[in-house]
């Protein structure tokens, strides 16, 4: 609950939450609405073959960037705060590198 209280103000800015089919359902959408008043949009696949889904690649790409760094490729940390700090450090490095080019 402490973490929820800390980030609740930031989450109020979220208006739409894009999710894949695993999060479809009225209960999940209602829970999100009650917590942060955001709309849930499920990005569905049309068939069994591969297709590029809009919005989903943003999250997948970010996870791919994080996995390039050894410390984040596995969960080595005991405390979640240490993993969070490593993510901040890596994303800061990635953003600075993009600004420099």
Gaussian input, Z-matrix of N, CA and C with variables (Angstrom, degrees):
# hf/3-21g

backbone

0 1
 N
 C     1     B1
 C     2     B2     1     A1
 N     3     B3     2     A2     1     D1
 C     4     B4     3     A3     2     D2
 C     5     B5     4     A4     3     D3
 N     6     B6     5     A5     4     D4
 C     7     B7     6     A6     5     D5
 C     8     B8     7     A7     6     D6
 N     9     B9     8     A8     7     D7
 C    10    B10     9     A9     8     D8
 C    11    B11    10    A10     9     D9
 N    12    B12    11    A11    10    D10
 C    13    B13    12    A12    11    D11
 C    14    B14    13    A13    12    D12
 N    15    B15    14    A14    13    D13
 C    16    B16    15    A15    14    D14
 C    17    B17    16    A16    15    D15
 N    18    B18    17    A17    16    D16
 C    19    B19    18    A18    17    D17
 C    20    B20    19    A19    18    D18
 N    21    B21    20    A20    19    D19
 C    22    B22    21    A21    20    D20
 C    23    B23    22    A22    21    D21
 N    24    B24    23    A23    22    D22
 C    25    B25    24    A24    23    D23
 C    26    B26    25    A25    24    D24
 N    27    B27    26    A26    25    D25
 C    28    B28    27    A27    26    D26
 C    29    B29    28    A28    27    D27
 N    30    B30    29    A29    28    D28
 C    31    B31    30    A30    29    D29
 C    32    B32    31    A31    30    D30
 N    33    B33    32    A32    31    D31
 C    34    B34    33    A33    32    D32
 C    35    B35    34    A34    33    D33
 N    36    B36    35    A35    34    D34
 C    37    B37    36    A36    35    D35
 C    38    B38    37    A37    36    D36
 N    39    B39    38    A38    37    D37
 C    40    B40    39    A39    38    D38
 C    41    B41    40    A40    39    D39
 N    42    B42    41    A41    40    D40
 C    43    B43    42    A42    41    D41
 C    44    B44    43    A43    42    D42
 N    45    B45    44    A44    43    D43
 C    46    B46    45    A45    44    D44
 C    47    B47    46    A46    45    D45
 N    48    B48    47    A47    46    D46
 C    49    B49    48    A48    47    D47
 C    50    B50    49    A49    48    D48
 N    51    B51    50    A50    49    D49
 C    52    B52    51    A51    50    D50
 C    53    B53    52    A52    51    D51
 N    54    B54    53    A53    52    D52
 C    55    B55    54    A54    53    D53
 C    56    B56    55    A55    54    D54
 N    57    B57    56    A56    55    D55
 C    58    B58    57    A57    56    D56
 C    59    B59    58    A58    57    D57
 N    60    B60    59    A59    58    D58
 C    61    B61    60    A60    59    D59
 C    62    B62    61    A61    60    D60
 N    63    B63    62    A62    61    D61
 C    64    B64    63    A63    62    D62
 C    65    B65    64    A64    63    D63
 N    66    B66    65    A65    64    D64
 C    67    B67    66    A66    65    D65
 C    68    B68    67    A67    66    D66
 N    69    B69    68    A68    67    D67
 C    70    B70    69    A69    68    D68
 C    71    B71    70    A70    69    D69
 N    72    B72    71    A71    70    D70
 C    73    B73    72    A72    71    D71
 C    74    B74    73    A73    72    D72
 N    75    B75    74    A74    73    D73
 C    76    B76    75    A75    74    D74
 C    77    B77    76    A76    75    D75
 N    78    B78    77    A77    76    D76
 C    79    B79    78    A78    77    D77
 C    80    B80    79    A79    78    D78
 N    81    B81    80    A80    79    D79
 C    82    B82    81    A81    80    D80
 C    83    B83    82    A82    81    D81
 N    84    B84    83    A83    82    D82
 C    85    B85    84    A84    83    D83
 C    86    B86    85    A85    84    D84
 N    87    B87    86    A86    85    D85
 C    88    B88    87    A87    86    D86
 C    89    B89    88    A88    87    D87
 N    90    B90    89    A89    88    D88
 C    91    B91    90    A90    89    D89
 C    92    B92    91    A91    90    D90
 N    93    B93    92    A92    91    D91
 C    94    B94    93    A93    92    D92
 C    95    B95    94    A94    93    D93
 N    96    B96    95    A95    94    D94
 C    97    B97    96    A96    95    D95
 C    98    B98    97    A97    96    D96
 N    99    B99    98    A98    97    D97
 C   100   B100    99    A99    98    D98
 C   101   B101   100   A100    99    D99
 N   102   B102   101   A101   100   D100
 C   103   B103   102   A102   101   D101
 C   104   B104   103   A103   102   D102
 N   105   B105   104   A104   103   D103
 C   106   B106   105   A105   104   D104
 C   107   B107   106   A106   105   D105
 N   108   B108   107   A107   106   D106
 C   109   B109   108   A108   107   D107
 C   110   B110   109   A109   108   D108
 N   111   B111   110   A110   109   D109
 C   112   B112   111   A111   110   D110
 C   113   B113   112   A112   111   D111
 N   114   B114   113   A113   112   D112
 C   115   B115   114   A114   113   D113
 C   116   B116   115   A115   114   D114
 N   117   B117   116   A116   115   D115
 C   118   B118   117   A117   116   D116
 C   119   B119   118   A118   117   D117
 N   120   B120   119   A119   118   D118
 C   121   B121   120   A120   119   D119
 C   122   B122   121   A121   120   D120
 N   123   B123   122   A122   121   D121
 C   124   B124   123   A123   122   D122
 C   125   B125   124   A124   123   D123
 N   126   B126   125   A125   124   D124
 C   127   B127   126   A126   125   D125
 C   128   B128   127   A127   126   D126
 N   129   B129   128   A128   127   D127
 C   130   B130   129   A129   128   D128
 C   131   B131   130   A130   129   D129
 N   132   B132   131   A131   130   D130
 C   133   B133   132   A132   131   D131
 C   134   B134   133   A133   132   D132
 N   135   B135   134   A134   133   D133
 C   136   B136   135   A135   134   D134
 C   137   B137   136   A136   135   D135
 N   138   B138   137   A137   136   D136
 C   139   B139   138   A138   137   D137
 C   140   B140   139   A139   138   D138
 N   141   B141   140   A140   139   D139
 C   142   B142   141   A141   140   D140
 C   143   B143   142   A142   141   D141
 N   144   B144   143   A143   142   D142
 C   145   B145   144   A144   143   D143
 C   146   B146   145   A145   144   D144
 N   147   B147   146   A146   145   D145
 C   148   B148   147   A147   146   D146
 C   149   B149   148   A148   147   D147
 N   150   B150   149   A149   148   D148
 C   151   B151   150   A150   149   D149
 C   152   B152   151   A151   150   D150
 N   153   B153   152   A152   151   D151
 C   154   B154   153   A153   152   D152
 C   155   B155   154   A154   153   D153
 N   156   B156   155   A155   154   D154
 C   157   B157   156   A156   155   D155
 C   158   B158   157   A157   156   D156
 N   159   B159   158   A158   157   D157
 C   160   B160   159   A159   158   D158
 C   161   B161   160   A160   159   D159
 N   162   B162   161   A161   160   D160
 C   163   B163   162   A162   161   D161
 C   164   B164   163   A163   162   D162
 N   165   B165   164   A164   163   D163
 C   166   B166   165   A165   164   D164
 C   167   B167   166   A166   165   D165
 N   168   B168   167   A167   166   D166
 C   169   B169   168   A168   167   D167
 C   170   B170   169   A169   168   D168
 N   171   B171   170   A170   169   D169
 C   172   B172   171   A171   170   D170
 C   173   B173   172   A172   171   D171
 N   174   B174   173   A173   172   D172
 C   175   B175   174   A174   173   D173
 C   176   B176   175   A175   174   D174
 N   177   B177   176   A176   175   D175
 C   178   B178   177   A177   176   D176
 C   179   B179   178   A178   177   D177
 N   180   B180   179   A179   178   D178
 C   181   B181   180   A180   179   D179
 C   182   B182   181   A181   180   D180
 N   183   B183   182   A182   181   D181
 C   184   B184   183   A183   182   D182
 C   185   B185   184   A184   183   D183
 N   186   B186   185   A185   184   D184
 C   187   B187   186   A186   185   D185
 C   188   B188   187   A187   186   D186
 N   189   B189   188   A188   187   D187
 C   190   B190   189   A189   188   D188
 C   191   B191   190   A190   189   D189
 N   192   B192   191   A191   190   D190
 C   193   B193   192   A192   191   D191
 C   194   B194   193   A193   192   D192
 N   195   B195   194   A194   193   D193
 C   196   B196   195   A195   194   D194
 C   197   B197   196   A196   195   D195
 N   198   B198   197   A197   196   D196
 C   199   B199   198   A198   197   D197
 C   200   B200   199   A199   198   D198
 N   201   B201   200   A200   199   D199
 C   202   B202   201   A201   200   D200
 C   203   B203   202   A202   201   D201
 N   204   B204   203   A203   202   D202
 C   205   B205   204   A204   203   D203
 C   206   B206   205   A205   204   D204
 N   207   B207   206   A206   205   D205
 C   208   B208   207   A207   206   D206
 C   209   B209   208   A208   207   D207
 N   210   B210   209   A209   208   D208
 C   211   B211   210   A210   209   D209
 C   212   B212   211   A211   210   D210
 N   213   B213   212   A212   211   D211
 C   214   B214   213   A213   212   D212
 C   215   B215   214   A214   213   D213
 N   216   B216   215   A215   214   D214
 C   217   B217   216   A216   215   D215
 C   218   B218   217   A217   216   D216
 N   219   B219   218   A218   217   D217
 C   220   B220   219   A219   218   D218
 C   221   B221   220   A220   219   D219
 N   222   B222   221   A221   220   D220
 C   223   B223   222   A222   221   D221
 C   224   B224   223   A223   222   D222
 N   225   B225   224   A224   223   D223
 C   226   B226   225   A225   224   D224
 C   227   B227   226   A226   225   D225
 N   228   B228   227   A227   226   D226
 C   229   B229   228   A228   227   D227
 C   230   B230   229   A229   228   D228
 N   231   B231   230   A230   229   D229
 C   232   B232   231   A231   230   D230
 C   233   B233   232   A232   231   D231
 N   234   B234   233   A233   232   D232
 C   235   B235   234   A234   233   D233
 C   236   B236   235   A235   234   D234
 N   237   B237   236   A236   235   D235
 C   238   B238   237   A237   236   D236
 C   239   B239   238   A238   237   D237
 N   240   B240   239   A239   238   D238
 C   241   B241   240   A240   239   D239
 C   242   B242   241   A241   240   D240
 N   243   B243   242   A242   241   D241
 C   244   B244   243   A243   242   D242
 C   245   B245   244   A244   243   D243
 N   246   B246   245   A245   244   D244
 C   247   B247   246   A246   245   D245
 C   248   B248   247   A247   246   D246
 N   249   B249   248   A248   247   D247
 C   250   B250   249   A249   248   D248
 C   251   B251   250   A250   249   D249
 N   252   B252   251   A251   250   D250
 C   253   B253   252   A252   251   D251
 C   254   B254   253   A253   252   D252
 N   255   B255   254   A254   253   D253
 C   256   B256   255   A255   254   D254
 C   257   B257   256   A256   255   D255
 N   258   B258   257   A257   256   D256
 C   259   B259   258   A258   257   D257
 C   260   B260   259   A259   258   D258
 N   261   B261   260   A260   259   D259
 C   262   B262   261   A261   260   D260
 C   263   B263   262   A262   261   D261
 N   264   B264   263   A263   262   D262
 C   265   B265   264   A264   263   D263
 C   266   B266   265   A265   264   D264
 N   267   B267   266   A266   265   D265
 C   268   B268   267   A267   266   D266
 C   269   B269   268   A268   267   D267
 N   270   B270   269   A269   268   D268
 C   271   B271   270   A270   269   D269
 C   272   B272   271   A271   270   D270
 N   273   B273   272   A272   271   D271
 C   274   B274   273   A273   272   D272
 C   275   B275   274   A274   273   D273
 N   276   B276   275   A275   274   D274
 C   277   B277   276   A276   275   D275
 C   278   B278   277   A277   276   D276
 N   279   B279   278   A278   277   D277
 C   280   B280   279   A279   278   D278
 C   281   B281   280   A280   279   D279
 N   282   B282   281   A281   280   D280
 C   283   B283   282   A282   281   D281
 C   284   B284   283   A283   282   D282
 N   285   B285   284   A284   283   D283
 C   286   B286   285   A285   284   D284
 C   287   B287   286   A286   285   D285
 N   288   B288   287   A287   286   D286
 C   289   B289   288   A288   287   D287
 C   290   B290   289   A289   288   D288
 N   291   B291   290   A290   289   D289
 C   292   B292   291   A291   290   D290
 C   293   B293   292   A292   291   D291
 N   294   B294   293   A293   292   D292
 C   295   B295   294   A294   293   D293
 C   296   B296   295   A295   294   D294
 N   297   B297   296   A296   295   D295
 C   298   B298   297   A297   296   D296
 C   299   B299   298   A298   297   D297
 N   300   B300   299   A299   298   D298
 C   301   B301   300   A300   299   D299
 C   302   B302   301   A301   300   D300

   B1=1.4476
   B2=1.5188
   B3=1.3165
   B4=1.4602
   B5=1.5269
   B6=1.3206
   B7=1.4582
   B8=1.5309
   B9=1.3247
   B10=1.4583
   B11=1.5202
   B12=1.3202
   B13=1.4666
   B14=1.5227
   B15=1.3281
   B16=1.4613
   B17=1.5312
   B18=1.3146
   B19=1.4604
   B20=1.5263
   B21=1.3088
   B22=1.4613
   B23=1.5266
   B24=1.3279
   B25=1.4690
   B26=1.5293
   B27=1.3305
   B28=1.4684
   B29=1.5302
   B30=1.3167
   B31=1.4573
   B32=1.5189
   B33=1.3095
   B34=1.4622
   B35=1.5270
   B36=1.3395
   B37=1.4631
   B38=1.5212
   B39=1.3229
   B40=1.4644
   B41=1.5235
   B42=1.3209
   B43=1.4700
   B44=1.5253
   B45=1.3459
   B46=1.4638
   B47=1.5218
   B48=1.3254
   B49=1.4544
   B50=1.5214
   B51=1.3378
   B52=1.4603
   B53=1.5156
   B54=1.3220
   B55=1.4609
   B56=1.5239
   B57=1.3505
   B58=1.4590
   B59=1.5302
   B60=1.3148
   B61=1.4552
   B62=1.5169
   B63=1.3145
   B64=1.4574
   B65=1.5159
   B66=1.3160
   B67=1.4632
   B68=1.5201
   B69=1.3123
   B70=1.4639
   B71=1.5247
   B72=1.2802
   B73=1.4636
   B74=1.5135
   B75=1.3107
   B76=1.4555
   B77=1.5248
   B78=1.3453
   B79=1.4673
   B80=1.5244
   B81=1.3303
   B82=1.4654
   B83=1.5241
   B84=1.3196
   B85=1.4660
   B86=1.5216
   B87=1.3238
   B88=1.4616
   B89=1.5248
   B90=1.3390
   B91=1.4666
   B92=1.5269
   B93=1.3287
   B94=1.4696
   B95=1.5203
   B96=1.3165
   B97=1.4687
   B98=1.5272
   B99=1.3267
   B100=1.4629
   B101=1.5271
   B102=1.3363
   B103=1.4679
   B104=1.5174
   B105=1.3374
   B106=1.4768
   B107=1.5255
   B108=1.3169
   B109=1.4654
   B110=1.5326
   B111=1.3234
   B112=1.4616
   B113=1.5294
   B114=1.3149
   B115=1.4610
   B116=1.5239
   B117=1.3224
   B118=1.4637
   B119=1.5196
   B120=1.3364
   B121=1.4621
   B122=1.5229
   B123=1.3297
   B124=1.4611
   B125=1.5202
   B126=1.3383
   B127=1.4645
   B128=1.5312
   B129=1.3254
   B130=1.4591
   B131=1.5233
   B132=1.3309
   B133=1.4651
   B134=1.5169
   B135=1.3279
   B136=1.4634
   B137=1.5257
   B138=1.3273
   B139=1.4540
   B140=1.5142
   B141=1.3444
   B142=1.4654
   B143=1.5343
   B144=1.3291
   B145=1.4648
   B146=1.5360
   B147=1.3311
   B148=1.4631
   B149=1.5224
   B150=1.3064
   B151=1.4562
   B152=1.5242
   B153=1.2999
   B154=1.4496
   B155=1.5220
   B156=1.3249
   B157=1.4590
   B158=1.5207
   B159=1.3260
   B160=1.4643
   B161=1.5261
   B162=1.3147
   B163=1.4657
   B164=1.5237
   B165=1.3244
   B166=1.4555
   B167=1.5270
   B168=1.3070
   B169=1.4576
   B170=1.5212
   B171=1.3162
   B172=1.4678
   B173=1.5232
   B174=1.3197
   B175=1.4605
   B176=1.5221
   B177=1.3277
   B178=1.4611
   B179=1.5257
   B180=1.3208
   B181=1.4594
   B182=1.5273
   B183=1.3246
   B184=1.4633
   B185=1.5181
   B186=1.3331
   B187=1.4643
   B188=1.5241
   B189=1.3227
   B190=1.4611
   B191=1.5159
   B192=1.3266
   B193=1.4670
   B194=1.5241
   B195=1.3249
   B196=1.4647
   B197=1.5229
   B198=1.3300
   B199=1.4621
   B200=1.5192
   B201=1.3363
   B202=1.4582
   B203=1.5259
   B204=1.3119
   B205=1.4625
   B206=1.5190
   B207=1.3390
   B208=1.4533
   B209=1.5207
   B210=1.3148
   B211=1.4607
   B212=1.5317
   B213=1.3027
   B214=1.4639
   B215=1.5243
   B216=1.3413
   B217=1.4601
   B218=1.5288
   B219=1.3150
   B220=1.4670
   B221=1.5200
   B222=1.3106
   B223=1.4612
   B224=1.5271
   B225=1.3363
   B226=1.4555
   B227=1.5295
   B228=1.2955
   B229=1.4626
   B230=1.5240
   B231=1.3300
   B232=1.4605
   B233=1.5201
   B234=1.3216
   B235=1.4578
   B236=1.5267
   B237=1.3191
   B238=1.4654
   B239=1.5265
   B240=1.3284
   B241=1.4667
   B242=1.5261
   B243=1.3231
   B244=1.4646
   B245=1.5296
   B246=1.3231
   B247=1.4667
   B248=1.5202
   B249=1.3214
   B250=1.4631
   B251=1.5248
   B252=1.3392
   B253=1.4654
   B254=1.5258
   B255=1.3377
   B256=1.4632
   B257=1.5280
   B258=1.3217
   B259=1.4695
   B260=1.5183
   B261=1.3390
   B262=1.4686
   B263=1.5277
   B264=1.3299
   B265=1.4665
   B266=1.5279
   B267=1.3184
   B268=1.4616
   B269=1.5248
   B270=1.3264
   B271=1.4644
   B272=1.5260
   B273=1.3312
   B274=1.4672
   B275=1.5162
   B276=1.3242
   B277=1.4704
   B278=1.5277
   B279=1.3219
   B280=1.4680
   B281=1.5214
   B282=1.3239
   B283=1.4676
   B284=1.5231
   B285=1.3319
   B286=1.4652
   B287=1.5242
   B288=1.3294
   B289=1.4609
   B290=1.5314
   B291=1.3298
   B292=1.4712
   B293=1.5213
   B294=1.3244
   B295=1.4617
   B296=1.5269
   B297=1.3307
   B298=1.4641
   B299=1.5251
   B300=1.3296
   B301=1.4711
   B302=1.5058
   A1=111.45
   A2=116.50
   A3=119.86
   A4=110.68
   A5=116.34
   A6=120.79
   A7=110.42
   A8=117.18
   A9=121.11
   A10=110.54
   A11=117.14
   A12=120.76
   A13=111.35
   A14=116.20
   A15=121.06
   A16=112.04
   A17=117.09
   A18=120.40
   A19=114.31
   A20=117.97
   A21=120.48
   A22=112.02
   A23=117.52
   A24=120.13
   A25=111.05
   A26=117.46
   A27=120.88
   A28=110.76
   A29=116.74
   A30=120.22
   A31=112.54
   A32=118.19
   A33=120.70
   A34=111.41
   A35=117.74
   A36=121.10
   A37=112.29
   A38=117.72
   A39=121.75
   A40=108.60
   A41=115.86
   A42=120.97
   A43=112.30
   A44=117.07
   A45=122.04
   A46=108.17
   A47=116.07
   A48=122.16
   A49=107.38
   A50=117.52
   A51=121.79
   A52=108.95
   A53=116.78
   A54=121.73
   A55=109.06
   A56=116.10
   A57=118.62
   A58=109.14
   A59=116.13
   A60=121.38
   A61=114.94
   A62=117.99
   A63=121.08
   A64=113.72
   A65=116.85
   A66=121.11
   A67=112.39
   A68=117.10
   A69=118.86
   A70=108.74
   A71=115.45
   A72=120.18
   A73=110.89
   A74=114.34
   A75=119.67
   A76=112.79
   A77=117.47
   A78=119.92
   A79=111.33
   A80=116.35
   A81=120.03
   A82=110.59
   A83=117.01
   A84=120.75
   A85=110.96
   A86=117.18
   A87=120.83
   A88=110.84
   A89=116.73
   A90=120.06
   A91=111.11
   A92=116.81
   A93=120.32
   A94=109.94
   A95=116.86
   A96=119.99
   A97=111.09
   A98=116.77
   A99=120.05
   A100=112.17
   A101=116.70
   A102=119.47
   A103=113.04
   A104=117.44
   A105=118.83
   A106=113.84
   A107=118.17
   A108=123.31
   A109=112.01
   A110=116.07
   A111=121.68
   A112=109.02
   A113=115.56
   A114=122.53
   A115=108.73
   A116=117.26
   A117=122.82
   A118=108.47
   A119=116.93
   A120=122.11
   A121=108.47
   A122=115.84
   A123=121.68
   A124=108.35
   A125=116.77
   A126=122.65
   A127=106.82
   A128=116.45
   A129=121.86
   A130=111.51
   A131=115.24
   A132=120.70
   A133=108.84
   A134=115.94
   A135=120.56
   A136=112.34
   A137=117.92
   A138=120.52
   A139=110.68
   A140=116.99
   A141=120.10
   A142=113.66
   A143=117.86
   A144=120.43
   A145=110.38
   A146=114.83
   A147=119.98
   A148=110.57
   A149=115.37
   A150=120.68
   A151=108.00
   A152=115.24
   A153=120.99
   A154=108.81
   A155=115.66
   A156=120.17
   A157=109.94
   A158=117.23
   A159=119.19
   A160=110.62
   A161=115.63
   A162=125.38
   A163=113.56
   A164=119.60
   A165=120.67
   A166=111.92
   A167=117.33
   A168=120.61
   A169=111.67
   A170=118.77
   A171=121.40
   A172=109.94
   A173=117.01
   A174=121.43
   A175=110.35
   A176=117.03
   A177=120.97
   A178=111.18
   A179=117.15
   A180=121.56
   A181=110.53
   A182=116.89
   A183=120.40
   A184=110.76
   A185=117.98
   A186=120.44
   A187=110.66
   A188=117.06
   A189=120.84
   A190=111.99
   A191=117.19
   A192=120.81
   A193=110.65
   A194=116.98
   A195=120.61
   A196=111.74
   A197=117.72
   A198=120.61
   A199=113.30
   A200=118.83
   A201=120.94
   A202=111.35
   A203=117.92
   A204=122.29
   A205=109.17
   A206=114.99
   A207=122.31
   A208=113.10
   A209=116.31
   A210=119.69
   A211=112.15
   A212=116.76
   A213=119.87
   A214=113.15
   A215=117.32
   A216=119.10
   A217=111.60
   A218=116.99
   A219=123.26
   A220=107.50
   A221=116.40
   A222=120.31
   A223=108.18
   A224=116.48
   A225=122.02
   A226=112.56
   A227=118.25
   A228=122.13
   A229=112.25
   A230=115.16
   A231=120.34
   A232=111.24
   A233=115.45
   A234=120.58
   A235=110.79
   A236=117.88
   A237=119.83
   A238=112.54
   A239=116.86
   A240=120.27
   A241=111.55
   A242=117.02
   A243=120.49
   A244=110.44
   A245=116.79
   A246=119.99
   A247=110.64
   A248=116.26
   A249=120.25
   A250=110.68
   A251=116.71
   A252=120.58
   A253=110.96
   A254=117.14
   A255=120.43
   A256=110.65
   A257=117.55
   A258=120.88
   A259=110.27
   A260=117.16
   A261=120.11
   A262=110.92
   A263=116.73
   A264=120.44
   A265=110.92
   A266=117.26
   A267=121.17
   A268=110.88
   A269=117.60
   A270=119.57
   A271=111.23
   A272=117.23
   A273=120.19
   A274=110.02
   A275=116.60
   A276=120.52
   A277=111.07
   A278=116.54
   A279=120.63
   A280=110.62
   A281=116.90
   A282=120.33
   A283=111.62
   A284=117.27
   A285=119.85
   A286=111.21
   A287=116.30
   A288=120.23
   A289=110.74
   A290=116.68
   A291=120.20
   A292=111.55
   A293=117.13
   A294=120.36
   A295=111.59
   A296=116.09
   A297=120.62
   A298=112.24
   A299=117.67
   A300=119.43
   A301=111.95
   D1=-31.07
   D2=-179.50
   D3=-62.33
   D4=-43.08
   D5=178.33
   D6=-64.32
   D7=-39.84
   D8=178.61
   D9=-60.30
   D10=-45.83
   D11=-179.98
   D12=-61.78
   D13=-38.12
   D14=-177.85
   D15=-66.88
   D16=-39.26
   D17=-173.75
   D18=-102.49
   D19=1.82
   D20=-176.95
   D21=-60.49
   D22=-38.88
   D23=179.24
   D24=-63.90
   D25=-39.68
   D26=178.29
   D27=-66.77
   D28=-38.69
   D29=-177.97
   D30=-69.73
   D31=-20.27
   D32=178.67
   D33=-64.36
   D34=-22.11
   D35=179.17
   D36=-77.14
   D37=-16.91
   D38=-179.76
   D39=-72.97
   D40=123.79
   D41=-179.79
   D42=-106.19
   D43=-34.50
   D44=-178.62
   D45=-133.39
   D46=135.91
   D47=177.67
   D48=-116.27
   D49=113.21
   D50=178.95
   D51=-89.30
   D52=127.97
   D53=-178.19
   D54=-133.93
   D55=162.52
   D56=175.09
   D57=-90.20
   D58=-177.83
   D59=-173.57
   D60=-60.42
   D61=-21.46
   D62=179.46
   D63=-65.54
   D64=-20.17
   D65=-178.85
   D66=-106.52
   D67=14.97
   D68=178.81
   D69=-74.69
   D70=149.39
   D71=179.69
   D72=138.75
   D73=147.48
   D74=-176.88
   D75=-68.82
   D76=-33.88
   D77=-178.48
   D78=-63.24
   D79=-44.37
   D80=179.88
   D81=-64.72
   D82=-46.25
   D83=-179.69
   D84=-61.71
   D85=-39.70
   D86=178.87
   D87=-66.55
   D88=-42.05
   D89=179.10
   D90=-62.07
   D91=-42.95
   D92=177.99
   D93=-63.16
   D94=-43.41
   D95=-179.54
   D96=-62.68
   D97=-42.37
   D98=-179.02
   D99=-67.86
   D100=-33.06
   D101=-178.15
   D102=-81.68
   D103=-47.02
   D104=-172.74
   D105=-130.56
   D106=6.80
   D107=179.58
   D108=53.04
   D109=45.74
   D110=178.36
   D111=-113.72
   D112=148.92
   D113=177.68
   D114=-85.75
   D115=138.90
   D116=178.15
   D117=-101.12
   D118=123.40
   D119=175.29
   D120=-114.44
   D121=119.56
   D122=-179.79
   D123=-88.39
   D124=124.47
   D125=177.08
   D126=-92.43
   D127=106.60
   D128=-175.53
   D129=-97.47
   D130=145.93
   D131=171.12
   D132=-82.75
   D133=147.89
   D134=-179.11
   D135=-88.39
   D136=-24.58
   D137=-178.14
   D138=-155.34
   D139=-179.97
   D140=-177.89
   D141=-75.31
   D142=-18.32
   D143=-178.65
   D144=-77.10
   D145=162.38
   D146=-179.90
   D147=-67.96
   D148=137.61
   D149=171.43
   D150=-149.87
   D151=146.95
   D152=179.67
   D153=-77.37
   D154=118.27
   D155=-178.45
   D156=-94.87
   D157=135.13
   D158=179.70
   D159=-64.63
   D160=144.36
   D161=177.20
   D162=74.85
   D163=-33.45
   D164=-176.66
   D165=-66.71
   D166=-33.92
   D167=-177.04
   D168=-63.87
   D169=-23.80
   D170=-179.52
   D171=-62.83
   D172=-47.14
   D173=-179.80
   D174=-69.05
   D175=-45.76
   D176=-179.41
   D177=-60.98
   D178=-40.53
   D179=179.01
   D180=-63.27
   D181=-42.10
   D182=-179.96
   D183=-64.42
   D184=-43.05
   D185=176.14
   D186=-60.93
   D187=-38.43
   D188=177.21
   D189=-62.19
   D190=-42.50
   D191=177.38
   D192=-61.31
   D193=-43.64
   D194=-177.90
   D195=-65.32
   D196=-33.26
   D197=-178.47
   D198=-72.17
   D199=-12.14
   D200=175.70
   D201=-69.93
   D202=-17.34
   D203=-177.25
   D204=-100.18
   D205=124.27
   D206=-171.53
   D207=-52.35
   D208=-43.39
   D209=-175.30
   D210=-66.36
   D211=-23.84
   D212=-179.64
   D213=-101.40
   D214=-3.81
   D215=-178.84
   D216=-73.02
   D217=-24.02
   D218=175.33
   D219=-133.67
   D220=164.71
   D221=178.77
   D222=-92.51
   D223=87.86
   D224=-177.82
   D225=-86.37
   D226=-19.44
   D227=-169.48
   D228=-84.63
   D229=149.05
   D230=174.75
   D231=-83.17
   D232=-38.92
   D233=-176.28
   D234=-102.30
   D235=136.94
   D236=177.86
   D237=-61.93
   D238=-27.47
   D239=178.74
   D240=-63.53
   D241=-33.19
   D242=178.64
   D243=-69.53
   D244=-40.80
   D245=176.45
   D246=-64.31
   D247=-40.64
   D248=178.47
   D249=-62.37
   D250=-42.73
   D251=178.86
   D252=-63.20
   D253=-39.49
   D254=178.60
   D255=-65.08
   D256=-38.64
   D257=177.85
   D258=-64.12
   D259=-43.29
   D260=177.45
   D261=-60.72
   D262=-43.01
   D263=-179.28
   D264=-63.46
   D265=-45.51
   D266=-178.77
   D267=-66.61
   D268=-44.40
   D269=-179.92
   D270=-65.89
   D271=-34.06
   D272=175.00
   D273=-62.86
   D274=-43.56
   D275=178.75
   D276=-63.18
   D277=-43.76
   D278=179.61
   D279=-62.21
   D280=-44.72
   D281=-178.62
   D282=-66.87
   D283=-40.27
   D284=177.94
   D285=-64.54
   D286=-39.58
   D287=178.33
   D288=-63.16
   D289=-39.80
   D290=178.34
   D291=-67.63
   D292=-36.61
   D293=178.67
   D294=-68.22
   D295=-32.08
   D296=-177.55
   D297=-75.40
   D298=-21.94
   D299=-178.03
   D300=-97.41

